[in-house]
Amino acid sequence: MIGERLKKIRKEKKIKQEELAAVLGVTNATISLYETNKNFPSDKIKIGIARYFNLSLDYLMGVIDEPVPYYREERFIMLPEDFTADERKYIEDSIAFVKYRKSQ
């Protein structure tokens, strides 16, 4: 999955394999191997790709299908999976209230 996404993104941005290779500190052949899924980038290289293209690792690796920026203003709160819709709504309302109070 990462190979297909990498190739697609690179072509959309009109970046040559040579350019990306120079940024990541690898060879052109290495980029080609990544794009054809014959070799897989290390975690360090994956992070470099995500930062360079400003895309989340989740998108790059095929966990999600909607492109999400690597750099985001929002922060996440991980809620327990067993929270009900009402409990999640209560948390959202509480956050909205705190934001409102801060703006006053």
Steps between C-alpha positions, in 0.01 A plus 500: 500500500772748590662460158184586310428799723857627475501480120159666474593785733839554337346520154219731617760737644713467185803390700758284324634190666843663500370802691326289763802274533724803567261631767481162674870417461444183297565403140263533204493120480385484863204727424415277204513192723269670754251594229487147362476346850822307444651667804341682790620822660622506857292686756743793475448519123122467537502798736717692253254428219203600717667826603617582147156455348314618815292182514420287801672166543155342525419616149841417360481144635141440388338498844265780393392597150448873549822705484565672831783750554804395702509843666169585662375754747252262657593268780338167573353347811479124502174394663426148615337294226209412724391863546143547388390770258362695795831479686690618194256788455549598865878517445456707184264739680744531790783590263283758325413652837866525605588663166215746547616591851856553378377745237320716757 
